[in-house]
Amino acid sequence: QVQLVESGGGLVQPGGSLRLSCAASRNIFSSYVMGWYRQAPGKQRELVATIAPGGSTNYAESVKGRFTISRDNAKNTFYLQMSSLNVDDTAVYYCNAKMGIFQTWGQGTQVTVSS
């Protein structure tokens, strides 16, 4: 069973930056698609970005050019670097690991963009 632990959320002003981290309990990056999702109050959880085992990345249109997903294989950790944040980015962010029908989630971390 893979476990994911997130860190890095917080309060940031519009236009600011923040980096989220997600540490996996074991090395799974060669087999799993790793991703970040978010859920704003009253809205459904939505995909933010993914990184495949081969390294290819995919982003939601709303974050393209502002967010970057990356990983550090040696640390079993992947990241979401967020820049040019705006109030619409306020949400609970969840990391996710998926392989076939199996998936697991992190506990979630709150990101609040406010002046």
N, C-alpha and C positions, 0 to 999 in steps of 0.2 A: 504494500500500500504506500503510495507516494503521498507525502505531506508537503504542503506549500505554506510558507510563512512570509507575509508581506510586511513592508515597512516603508516609511517615507512620506506619508500623507501629512496634511496640515492646512494651515490658512496662508493664502498668498494673495497679493494684490493683483488686479488686472494688469496684464502685460508681463507678469512675473514668470518665473520658472520653478519647476519642482521635479525631483527624480524619485520614482517609486522603484522599490526593489522587491524581488520575490525569490526566496531561497528554497530550493527543492531538497528533500531529505536524502536524495541520492542522484546519481548522474543519469538523467533521462533525456537529455537534449538530442541524443542521436536517434531517439525513437518517437518522441512526443512532439506534437505541435504545441508550442507555448503561446499563451495569449493574455491580453488584458481586456477586460470588459468593464463597463461602468453602469451604474443604475442611479438615476436622479430621482428625487421624490416624485411619486405619482407616475413614473414612467417605467417602461420595461427595461430589463437589462439589455445592453447593446454592446456589440463588438467594437473595440477600439483599435486593436492591432494584434497581429500574430506573427510568429517567426517559426518557420518549418525546420525540420532536422537539417536540411541542406543549406539553410541560411536565408532562404527567400522570405521576404516580409510582405505584409498586407496591412493596409490602413483603411479605416473609415474615412469617407470623403471629408468629414467635418474636422479631422485632425491632420490630414495630409499637409506636409510642409511645416508642421508645428511640433509634432510628436515623433519620437524615434524609439523603436524597440530594439534591444540588443541583448546579448547574453555573454556571460563569462563562464566557459566550460570548466575551468579549473576551480571555480568557486561554486559551481552548481547554482548559479544565480542569474536571473535575467531581470532586465530593467525597462522602465518606461521613462524616457526623458521628455518632459513636457515644457514647452516654451510658448510665449505669447498667449498665456492663459487668459480666458475670459469667463464671465459669469456662467456661461452655458456649459462650461467644463466642470462645474460643481456637481459632485456625485460621490457615491461610494465606488471605489475602484477595486476590482477583484482580479487576481491572477488565476490562470487556468492551465491545466495540462491535459492534453487529449491524445488518445491513441485508439483509433477505431471507435468502438462503442464505449470505451472506458474513458472517464474524465474525472478530474478532481479539482477542487477550488480552494483558494486561499480564504482567509477569514474576512477580507475586505479592509480597506483603509479609506478614511474620509478625506476628500480633497474639497476645500472650500475656497472659491475665488471671490473675494469681496474687498472693497475699499473701506 
